[in-house]
Amino acid sequence: METITLQYDAMNQEAQSLIQLIEESGLFLILKDDVPNDLTIKAINEAKEGKTFKAKKVQDMINYLIS
């Protein structure tokens, strides 16, 4: 699946109509800034549960990411 980001002038009626057409088509998964996706929700929950890694040095972080 490919991801694209659209930026448009919300005051432009033609742009609003085009975005509405895209949303109503049902062909695309729409991710909005004000609605977190599943990955973001999972990360928030893990942080609340204390399932985080705190590196004291950059090398510690790199080693953690590699493993």
ChimeraX commands (.cxc) that place a marker at each C-alpha (Angstrom):
marker #1 position 0.00,0.00,0.00 radius 0.5
marker #1 position 1.25,3.47,-0.83 radius 0.5
marker #1 position 0.77,6.56,1.31 radius 0.5
marker #1 position 0.35,10.10,0.07 radius 0.5
marker #1 position -0.16,13.34,1.94 radius 0.5
marker #1 position -2.33,16.07,0.52 radius 0.5
marker #1 position -2.07,19.68,1.58 radius 0.5
marker #1 position -4.66,22.13,0.33 radius 0.5
marker #1 position -6.21,25.51,1.03 radius 0.5
marker #1 position -9.28,24.72,3.13 radius 0.5
marker #1 position -10.87,27.97,1.92 radius 0.5
marker #1 position -10.75,26.82,-1.72 radius 0.5
marker #1 position -14.17,25.40,-2.66 radius 0.5
marker #1 position -12.83,23.33,-5.56 radius 0.5
marker #1 position -10.19,21.73,-3.33 radius 0.5
marker #1 position -12.81,20.96,-0.68 radius 0.5
marker #1 position -15.06,19.36,-3.27 radius 0.5
marker #1 position -12.24,17.22,-4.62 radius 0.5
marker #1 position -11.28,16.04,-1.12 radius 0.5
marker #1 position -14.92,15.25,-0.38 radius 0.5
marker #1 position -15.14,13.24,-3.63 radius 0.5
marker #1 position -12.02,11.26,-2.66 radius 0.5
marker #1 position -13.42,10.54,0.81 radius 0.5
marker #1 position -16.86,9.53,-0.44 radius 0.5
marker #1 position -15.45,7.20,-3.11 radius 0.5
marker #1 position -14.50,4.67,-0.44 radius 0.5
marker #1 position -11.42,3.70,-2.44 radius 0.5
marker #1 position -8.94,5.19,-0.01 radius 0.5
marker #1 position -8.11,4.83,3.67 radius 0.5
marker #1 position -8.24,8.37,5.02 radius 0.5
marker #1 position -5.97,9.21,7.96 radius 0.5
marker #1 position -6.67,12.57,9.53 radius 0.5
marker #1 position -4.43,14.55,11.85 radius 0.5
marker #1 position -7.05,14.71,14.60 radius 0.5
marker #1 position -7.79,10.95,14.59 radius 0.5
marker #1 position -4.93,8.65,15.64 radius 0.5
marker #1 position -4.37,5.48,13.61 radius 0.5
marker #1 position -3.89,1.98,15.12 radius 0.5
marker #1 position -0.09,2.29,15.29 radius 0.5
marker #1 position -0.31,5.59,17.15 radius 0.5
marker #1 position -2.89,4.21,19.60 radius 0.5
marker #1 position -0.65,1.18,20.25 radius 0.5
marker #1 position 2.34,3.44,20.94 radius 0.5
marker #1 position 0.31,5.61,23.32 radius 0.5
marker #1 position -0.90,2.55,25.23 radius 0.5
marker #1 position 2.62,1.10,25.47 radius 0.5
marker #1 position 3.92,4.41,26.82 radius 0.5
marker #1 position 1.14,4.52,29.43 radius 0.5
marker #1 position 2.00,0.94,30.47 radius 0.5
marker #1 position 5.68,1.84,30.85 radius 0.5
marker #1 position 6.80,-0.35,27.95 radius 0.5
marker #1 position 9.37,2.16,26.79 radius 0.5
marker #1 position 13.11,2.17,26.30 radius 0.5
marker #1 position 15.11,5.07,27.71 radius 0.5
marker #1 position 18.58,5.43,26.28 radius 0.5
marker #1 position 21.25,7.34,28.16 radius 0.5
marker #1 position 23.46,7.65,25.07 radius 0.5
marker #1 position 22.82,7.66,21.33 radius 0.5
marker #1 position 24.83,4.45,20.97 radius 0.5
marker #1 position 22.49,2.74,23.47 radius 0.5
marker #1 position 19.53,3.72,21.31 radius 0.5
marker #1 position 21.20,2.48,18.13 radius 0.5
marker #1 position 22.06,-0.83,19.76 radius 0.5
marker #1 position 18.46,-1.20,20.94 radius 0.5
marker #1 position 17.08,-0.47,17.46 radius 0.5
marker #1 position 19.47,-2.93,15.82 radius 0.5
marker #1 position 18.57,-5.76,18.18 radius 0.5
marker link #1:1,2 radius 0.2
marker link #1:2,3 radius 0.2
marker link #1:3,4 radius 0.2
marker link #1:4,5 radius 0.2
marker link #1:5,6 radius 0.2
marker link #1:6,7 radius 0.2
marker link #1:7,8 radius 0.2
marker link #1:8,9 radius 0.2
marker link #1:9,10 radius 0.2
marker link #1:10,11 radius 0.2
marker link #1:11,12 radius 0.2
marker link #1:12,13 radius 0.2
marker link #1:13,14 radius 0.2
marker link #1:14,15 radius 0.2
marker link #1:15,16 radius 0.2
marker link #1:16,17 radius 0.2
marker link #1:17,18 radius 0.2
marker link #1:18,19 radius 0.2
marker link #1:19,20 radius 0.2
marker link #1:20,21 radius 0.2
marker link #1:21,22 radius 0.2
marker link #1:22,23 radius 0.2
marker link #1:23,24 radius 0.2
marker link #1:24,25 radius 0.2
marker link #1:25,26 radius 0.2
marker link #1:26,27 radius 0.2
marker link #1:27,28 radius 0.2
marker link #1:28,29 radius 0.2
marker link #1:29,30 radius 0.2
marker link #1:30,31 radius 0.2
marker link #1:31,32 radius 0.2
marker link #1:32,33 radius 0.2
marker link #1:33,34 radius 0.2
marker link #1:34,35 radius 0.2
marker link #1:35,36 radius 0.2
marker link #1:36,37 radius 0.2
marker link #1:37,38 radius 0.2
marker link #1:38,39 radius 0.2
marker link #1:39,40 radius 0.2
marker link #1:40,41 radius 0.2
marker link #1:41,42 radius 0.2
marker link #1:42,43 radius 0.2
marker link #1:43,44 radius 0.2
marker link #1:44,45 radius 0.2
marker link #1:45,46 radius 0.2
marker link #1:46,47 radius 0.2
marker link #1:47,48 radius 0.2
marker link #1:48,49 radius 0.2
marker link #1:49,50 radius 0.2
marker link #1:50,51 radius 0.2
marker link #1:51,52 radius 0.2
marker link #1:52,53 radius 0.2
marker link #1:53,54 radius 0.2
marker link #1:54,55 radius 0.2
marker link #1:55,56 radius 0.2
marker link #1:56,57 radius 0.2
marker link #1:57,58 radius 0.2
marker link #1:58,59 radius 0.2
marker link #1:59,60 radius 0.2
marker link #1:60,61 radius 0.2
marker link #1:61,62 radius 0.2
marker link #1:62,63 radius 0.2
marker link #1:63,64 radius 0.2
marker link #1:64,65 radius 0.2
marker link #1:65,66 radius 0.2
marker link #1:66,67 radius 0.2
view
